[in-house]
Amino acid sequence: MTHRATLDFLLHDWLHAEDLCQRERHTDHNRETFDAVLDLSEKLANEQFAPVNRLTDVQEPEFDGVRVHLPKETPIALQAFNDAGLMGASKDAELGGMQLPTVVEIASMSFFYKASVSLAAYPMLTRGNANTILAHGTPLQIDVFAKGGFEGRTFGTMCLSEPQAGSSLSDIATKATPDARGDGSGIDWAQDALGPRHRLTGNKMWISGGEHEMGENIVHLVLAKIPGDDGKTLPGVKGISLFIVPRKLVKQDGTITDQRNDVALAGLNHKLGYRGTVNTLLNFGEGKFPVNGQSGAVGYLIGKQGEGLKCMFTLMNEARISVGLGATMLGYAGYEASLAYALQRPQGRRMGAGGKDYSAPQISIIEHTDVKRMLLQQKAIAEGGLALGLFCARLVDEEYTGTPAEAEHAGLLLELLTPIAKSWPSEWAQEANSLAIQILGGYGYTRDFPVEQYWRDNRLNMIHEGTHGIQGLDLLGRKVVMNGGKALSVLAERISQTIQKAGQIEGLALHSNALAQALQKVGQTTKAAWSTGVPEEALANATPYLQGFGHTVLAWIWLELAIAARAALSSGQSPLGEGFLHGKLAACDYFFSFELPKIDAWLGVVARRDMTCAQVQPDWF
């Protein structure tokens, strides 16, 4: 339907992705190779992922006390993904990659998120895991643990939360005790080999992909605290370190042994949606799989001691953008399903001057204004969210291949926009899925149609990788004020350039003025929130700030897309067709008319430092 055409429009009419081929890293690529990757991705997603999306929802993972059982179609689909070389698509050739631009890699992944977000979670986590080891590991750790992930031979996880400590990572209790003893097992425990060896004990909760029989191994990245000589750990996050903990022990040369590490499955979590992704509670070091007669899971320190959270944020920030893209594509899937339904579902008749002519044939429900409204809202959310995700991916490319000035600006923008890229699609694509159900009416509420599963799957995205509340605190408490507000200034400059350009284009001047007012309001609100210097007051309404900021960013993106659509229409040579381009302009009009005005209420409570919610006492409920 619209997905592939929209990708072409975003990549080439707006982001000019082919320009990246002029840079040394991507000289082997051109528009043809980009198209070939997207064609292959769309084909694999439609043939291997989409057909089993409902199956993996109905046949949840099961644990028989020994092994976790998944539908046989799950490893088949993931193997097809791996065989296509897509796991490390943007990585160096020596790591098995194709050195594709990140923006093309993310565009490729959008097909898989839309086809089955729960299956796509496995490569998403594995890629993030391997990227973290690549960024912070030693050359040997990269060769032994990351390369297998990029090649699709092994899987990866992130182990942060604990039963008593969800988002509050400073309260984690998992410990890592140094263990340098050799044992003659044939496994080289040398300190300078795979890294300083430790024995981990503790419990980790909500671990996606934590236990299964796929691939050659599972590589866990685990946050834990190293006790001091007195047996105590440092308080807060300063004492947290990061460890590579393989499911099966690995020799220094990378050989994966048959010996299980002391990592045991305590149970599976049974979820509302996302059921195709096995989700686990893992016990580290309980002694179920003792290593050389001793309890304690063998783990290797990655990065410096005490900098575990800093290292893990490489994975977390990547995961946050991926979660936002996954949410977007669930919204996109619902949009396409409800659009197809609205086009063929007959109901009602046109209203003429003399009333309805009941002898006339029924019309499709897409002719009804309220259905058009719901479709436009879904379109604005889904296509806007996709544009936001690709823009963030383009910033990653600028960080790695741009000039020093371009890289600095891209890094600042990426840090600032990450909370938006995660939370905005997570909140509003869920609403898009609700609208898809509404368009289908009673049918949408049944399992006979896919939109109810999209809604259930999408509900998780508001929660994992940091809730809206956490992202709001990060945005208002850290990102907009870091380096004296430098990142916010860079974003404001970019938006101002768009405003100036749009002001000179017929049909976009009103939107240009509206965005200028919104940008000014965000700046004034940010200053007002921090005017007293009291964090409790400034951050009392961090979530409404996140919402207002996010809607302003999306209005900017839609104005950018409208400029690109106007240019394509003016050329008269776009292969996408006039109807496609007018659809982009209509979605922009919708966002500015129906969505952007909402920021006044959100930013209003922030600017006046409203304490209504903060001052409520628990016993008042």
N, C-alpha and C positions, 0 to 999 in steps of 0.2 A: 504493500500500500504506500503510505507516505514516508515511511522510515528511511528507506535507502535514498530516495530523492532528497529528503531533508538533510541527510548526511552529506550528500554531494554539495548541496547549497551551503551548508555550514563550513565544510572543509575548504571549498574552493571559491565561492562567491564572497564569503565573509572572512575566514581565517587565512586564506591564501596559503594553504598547507604546502602546495607544490614549491613555494619559494624556499622551503627548508632543504630542498634537494640541491640548492646551490652551496650548501655548507658541507664541509669535508666529511662529516660523519654520515651524511645521507646521499652522497653522490651516486651511489649505485641505484637510487630510486628515482621514480618519476610518477606522473599521474597514472600511467598504465599499471605500474606495480601496486600503487595504492588501490586502484580499482580491483586488481586481481585478488588482493588480500580481503577486501570487503566482499567481493563476490563469493570467495571461498567461505568466509565467516558466515554470511547469510545462508549459504547452502548447508553448511554443517549444523548451524543452529536450527534451521527448519527441519532437517532430516534426522538429527541425532538427539537434540535437546527438547524441542517442542513436543514431539510425539510422546515423550515419557514424563512430561511435566505433571500431568494428572496422576499417572501411575505412582510416581514418587511421593505424591501428596497422600494417596490412599494407603500405600504400602510403606508405612513408617519404618525406620530402622528398628531392629529387634536385637536384644542381647540375650543369649541362651545361657549365660553364666560363664561362657568361655570366649565366644566370639560375637562380634557385631555383624548382623546380616543385613545387607542392602539389596534392593532389587537388582537382578543381574544386568539390567539395562544401564544402571548407573556407571559401573566401570567401563562398559562399552562406549558410552557417550563421551566420557572423559578421556578414554584412550584415543578416540577419534580427534578430539581437541589437541591432545599431545602430539599425535602423529602428524598433524598439520603444521607443527612447529610454532604454534601460537603462544605457548606459555612464556617464552622468552623473546617475543617478537621484537621488542625494542632494545634488546641487549646486544653486547658485543658479539662478533662472530665467533670468537674463541670460547664464549660461553654457550654456544649453540644458538645464538640469536640472529636476527635478520637486520639489526640496526635500523629498524623502522622508527620514524618519529613517534613520540609518545602519543601525540594527538591521533595518529592513525591506529595505534594499538588500542586506545580507548574507544575509538569509533568501532573497531572490530569487536570489542567486548560488549558493546551495546546490544548487538544481536543476541548474544548468549544470555545476557541479563533479561532481555525481553522474552526469550524462548523458555527459560527455566532459571529463575534467579537462585533457587536452592542448589542446583547443580553447578551454576557458575560460581558459587561461593567457594568451591574447592580450589579452582585455579586462582581466584582472587586472593585467597589466604596464602596459598603456596607462593605466589609471585611476591606478595608483600613480605613474607617470611624471608625468601631468598634475597630480596632487595635490601632488607635490613642487615643480613649477614654480609652482603656485598659492600654496604656502606660502612660497617663498623668492625667486620671480622678481619682476622689475619689472612694472608694469602692461602694458607693451608685450610683454614676454616671455610673460606670461599670455595676452594677446590673440592673439599670433601662434603660440605653440607649445602652450599648454595647452588652449585652447578647441577646437582641432581634434580633440584627443584625446577630450574630453568629448562632442563631437558625433559621434564615431565616424568622422571623415574621415581621421584619421591614426593611426598606431600608435606605441607607445613601448617603450623598452627601458631596462635598467639595465646599465651596463658597469663592473664593479668588478674582477673577478678577471683575472689574467694567467697565462700559462703557467707562470711561475716563482713566482707569488704568488697562491695561492688565497684562503684566509681571512686570510692575513697581509697586510692592505692597506698596512701601513707599508712593505712591500717593493715596491710597484708602481713601475714604471720609466717609464710613459707620461709624456711631457713636453708642456707647453703653453707656447709662446713668444709673447709679445705681438706683435701684428701690426696696426698701425693704418693701413697704407697704403691709399689709395684707388686705384682702377684704371680708372674710367670705364666699368665694365661694366654700369651700370644698377642694380647692387645697392648700396644705401647702407651703407657701412661705418662710419658715424659712431659715435664712442665713446658718445654718449648715446642711441643708438637701440636696437639689439637687445642691447647690452651690450658690455663690453670684448672685442674680437675677438682670438682667439689661433689659432695653428697647432699642432695636436696631432700628435704622432708616437708610435707605440707599438702594442702588441698587446693585445687583450682576448679572454679565453677564456670559454666556457660562456655565450654571450650568447643567451638565448632570444628568438626573434622578431627576430634581428639582420639578416636579409636575406630579403626576399620581394617580391612584386609587388602585394600587397594595399594598398588605401588610396591616398591621395594622397602620403603621405610617411611616413618612419620618423624619429622624434625619439629620438636616443640621449642618455642622461645618462651622462657619462663622468667618472670620477675621474682626475685627472692632477696632476702637480707642475709648478709654475712655477719655472724656474731663476732664480737671482739674477744679479747683474752678473758674478759670477765663473764663471757657467755651471753652478754646482752647485745641487742642490736640498736643502732642509732634510730632515734625517733624521726617521724616524717619521711619525706621522700629521699633525703640525702643518703640514707643507708641502703637504698635499693640498687641491686645489680642485675644484669641480664645474663642468662645462661642458655646455651644450646644443650637440649636434653633429647637425644634420639630415642625413639621407641625401641629400636634394636641397636645394640652396641656396634660401634664402627672402629675399625683399625685405622692407624695413621695413614695408610695408603689409600684409604677410602673404601676398603672392602667392608661390606655390611655383613656382620656375623648373624648366626641364628640365635644368639643369646639375647633374651629380652632384658631391657633395662627395668629398673624397679619403678615402673609407672603402671598403675592398675586402674581399670575402669571401675568406678564406684556406682555408676548408674547413668541412664539416659534421661534427658529432659524431653517431655512430651509437649510440643508447641502448638500454638494456634495456627501458625503457618510456617513457611520455610521448612517443611517437614522432610524434604529430600536431603537436607544437610544434617548429618548426625551431630547431635549436641550433647556434650558429656560433662560429667563430674569426674575429675581425675585425682587419684591419690598418688602422691610422690613419696616414695620411701617407706611405704607401710610394711615392706618385707614380703609381699606376695611373690615378687620375682627378685629374690636376693642376688646381688652381684658378688660372686666369689664368697658366698656365705654371709654377706653382710647386707643389712637393709640400707636404704638410701639410694636415690636415683642418681646416676652419674651424669654430671653436667659440666660444661666447659664455659668459663667466663668469656663473654664477648664484650669488647670495649674495656673501659677502665672500671675498676671497682667503685661503686657509688654513683655511676652514671648510667644505670640501667634504664631509668625513665627517659633520659635524653636519647638513648639508643632506640628504645621502643617507640618513641614518637615518630621515628622514620616510618615504622609500620602503621602506627595509629593514624597519622595524617594521610597516608596513602589509602588506608582502609576507609577513612571518613569520606574522601572524595569518591571512592568506589561505592560506598553505601548510598551516597547521594545519587550516583548514576544508576545503581540498581533500583532505587525508589523511582527515579524518573522513568526507567524503562518498564516498570510495572504499570505506572500511570499511562505510558505510551501504549502498552498492550491493551489496557482497558479502553483507551481512546479508540484504537483501531477496531476492537470488537464491537463497541457501541456504535461507531460510525457505520460499520458494515450492517449492523442490525437496523439502524435508523433508515438506511437507504432502501431496505427491502420490506420493512414492516408497514403494511397499510393500516391506516386508522384515521377516521375523520374525513371531512371534505372542506373545500375552500369556502371562505365566507365571501359572498357576493353582495352587491348593493341591496338585493332583496332578501338576503339571508342565505342559508345553506340550501343547495340544490341536492336533495337526497337521491335523485335519480342519476347524479353524476358519479363516476367511479371514485373510490377512496384514494386519498393521497398518502404518500409515504410520510412517516412521522418526522422525517428530516425537514419537511416543509413547515412544521410548526415552530413558531418563534422561540418558545421556551426550550425546545429540543436544540435549536440552533445555539441558544445561549449556553446550554450545558456542554455542547460539543466545542464551542469556542473557548469556554473556560478550560476544558481538558486540553485542547490544542495549545493554548497559551502556556499552560503548566508544563505539559510534556515536552513540547518543542523548546520552550524557554529553558527548562531544566537540562535538556540535552545540550543546548548551546552553552550553558554555564559549565557543564562538565567538560566539554571539549575545549572551552576557553582556558580552564585550569590546566588541562593537559598541554595546551599550547604554551602556557607559562612555564611548565616543566621543560619543554624543548628550548625555550629562551634561556632558562637557567643553565642548561648544559651546553648549548651551542651558540648562544648569542655573544655579543661584545660584553666586556665587563659591565658597562653601564646598563645594557639591556638585561643582563643576568641579575644585577642588583635590583632593578625595578621589578623584574618578574618575581624574584624571591619575596620581595615585600608584598606584592599583590597576592601571591599565592598564600602566604601566611594569613593575610587579612581575610581572604575570601574562603579559606578552608571551612570555617564554621558555617558560612552561608551555603557552600557547596554540599555540605552534609545535611544541614537542617532544613533548608528551604524546600528541596525536593521531597524530603521525608515527610514534612507536614502537608504540603499542598498536593503532591501526587497521591497521597492517601485520600484527599478530598476528590481528586479526579476519579479515583477508583469508585468512590461512593456515587459520583455522578453517572458513571458507566452503569452501575447497578440500577440507578434510577431510570435511565433511558430504557433499559430492558424491562423495567417494571417487575412484575412477579417472577418472570423468567430469570431475571438477574439475581434473584435471591435463592435460586436453586442451583444444585450441583450439575445440572444439565448444561449449563453455560459457564465459561471460564472466569467471568468477572468476579464472582464471589471469592474464588481462590486468590485472584490478584489482590483483592482487598485484604484478605487474611495474611497473605505473604507480606504485604507492604506495611502492616502494622508494626512489625519488628523494627523497621528502619528508624522509627522515632526514638527507639530505645538504645540499640547497640551502637558502640563506638562513640558514646557520649550523648546524653539526652539533650533536648532543646535547652533545658535550664543550664546544663554544663556549657554548651556551645555559646549561649548568651553571655554567661560570665566570662568565658574566654574572649569573646569579641569585645565587650564593653570594658572588661576589667584588665585585659592585656593587649589585645591586638590594635585597637584604635589609639591607644596611648603609648605604645612602644616606640622607642627612639624619638620621643617628642612628637608623636603623631605623624611620623614620616610616611608610613604606609598609607594612612588615610589621605595624606596630601597627594601622594602618587595616584591613588584612585580618583580623587577629586579632579586632578588634572586631566586624567584620561576621560572622565565623564564630561568635563567641560569642553574638551575637544569635540566630542560627539554632539553635544548641545549646539556648539557653534556651527558645525557642519549641517546638522539637521535643520537649523534655522533658515538655511538658504534653499531648502528643498520644498517644493510645492506639496502641500498636504501634511507636512511634518512640523511646521512652525509651532502649532499649538502644543504638540507633544514636547517639543524642545523647551518651551516655556514652562510646562508642567514639571519636567524633569529638573530644570534649573531651580525651581522653587523647592522641590523635594530634596535636592542636594543641599541647598542652603539650610533647610529644616534639619537635616541629619547633622550638619556641622554645628548648628546652634544647640541642638539637643545634646550632643556629646559634651559641649562646653558646660551647659546647664547642669547636666548630671553630675559632673565633677566639680562644680563651682564651689561647693562647701568643703571639698577635700575629704569628706566622710565616706568611706567605702560602703558602709551599710546603706546610706542614702543613695549613692550613685548606682549601686547594683541591685537595689530593691526591685527594679523593673527591667532586669537585663533581658528577659525573654521578649517582652514587647519591643525592646530596642532591636533585638535580633530580627523580629518580624518586620519592623519598619525599615531597617537597614536592608534586609533581604529583598523586600519589594522594590526598594529604590534601585538596587543592583539589577534586578530583573527588568525593571522599566528601562534602564540604560541598555541592557542587552537587547531588548525588543526594539529599541530605537535604532541600535546598530543594525539589526536584521532588516528593519524597514528601509534603512538607507541602502543596504545591499540589494534588497528587492526592487526598490525604485531604479537603481542603476541597471539591474538586469532587464527591467521592463523597458527602460529607455533605449537600451541597446537593440532591442527587438530580435536578439539572436540567442536568447537563452533556450536550451533544449528542455528546460523544466516545464515550460508552458505558462501562459498568462494566468490560468486559473490557479496554479500552484503558487505563483508569486503574489496574486491578489489575496490568497489565503493567508500568507505571511503578514500582509498589510492589515488584514482584518483582525488577526490575532493581536497585532500591536495596538490597533484601535481599541480592542476589547480591554487589553491590560491597562491602558491609560484611562479608559472611561470607568471601568468597574473595579479594578484592583488597586491602582496607585493611590486613589483617594483614601484608602483604608489606613494609610500611614499616619494620618492626623491623630486618630485616637490612640494608636500605639505609642507614637513618639510624645504625645501630650503628657501621659502619665510619667514618662521618663524625665521630661524637661522640668516638670514641677516637683519631681522627686516624691511622688505620691507614695505614702507609707501604709495605705489601706491593707495590703496583704501582709506586709512585714510586721505590722503591729498586732495582728490577730493572735490571741493566745490559744494554746491547745484546748483549754477547757471551754472555749467559746463554741467549739464544734459539737 
